[in-house]
């Protein structure tokens, strides 16, 4: 009985030392974000009212969750004009800062619903564009609370590629092992979580010329498709 336990313990120790050696000699990728998010996303649009809210005020993040998520940069900026509301939430982690599962766990499917919103529609990995900007495939849902409906588009980018939600909301206790299967030992890519919510559809928003400045900012942080990413498979 003792011998199998000793062998198992030895294998676990060896695996741990192997991973430690790998991370010591293989550096993480270089980050692509070189400016603060607050400077990339427009703080002025002609005719719009714009304000920044604390991340803890978003449906995704209570103050306690915000501390746990340990962002390297984050922004929750609200744009309003007439009866149009747009909320842009962006969280950023440098390479190696957070596990993929943890960073991507706080989606509207969980956090918004736990905060009293009802999900009335959900689509996975949909094509999305705003004017000339063709975004990477988006997760989409409609969420309602107290008579208010929000169209919510969101992305979890890992190394610039959308992290797929193929489980469609079903938790998987072997998620970490699935990540190793997909990415190998290099689980240290930079990450963005981006959520765009509005009481208007994207088709309505793209008709507003000023909103395209927001789309341009999303392009700057890597949310639009290019020739290389179009050829890449969704993670």
Secondary structure as UniProt FT lines:
FT   HELIX           2..25
FT   HELIX           37..40
FT   TURN            46..47
FT   STRAND          49..52
FT   HELIX           55..57
FT   TURN            59..60
FT   HELIX           63..69
FT   STRAND          73..81
FT   TURN            82..83
FT   STRAND          84..93
FT   TURN            95..96
FT   HELIX           100..103
FT   HELIX           108..112
FT   HELIX           113..114
FT   TURN            115..116
FT   STRAND          118..130
FT   TURN            131..132
FT   STRAND          133..145
FT   TURN            146..147
FT   STRAND          148..158
FT   TURN            159..160
FT   STRAND          161..162
FT   TURN            166..169
FT   TURN            173..174
FT   HELIX           175..183
FT   TURN            184..185
FT   STRAND          191..198
FT   HELIX           202..205
FT   TURN            206..207
FT   TURN            209..210
FT   HELIX           211..220
FT   TURN            221..222
FT   HELIX           227..231
//
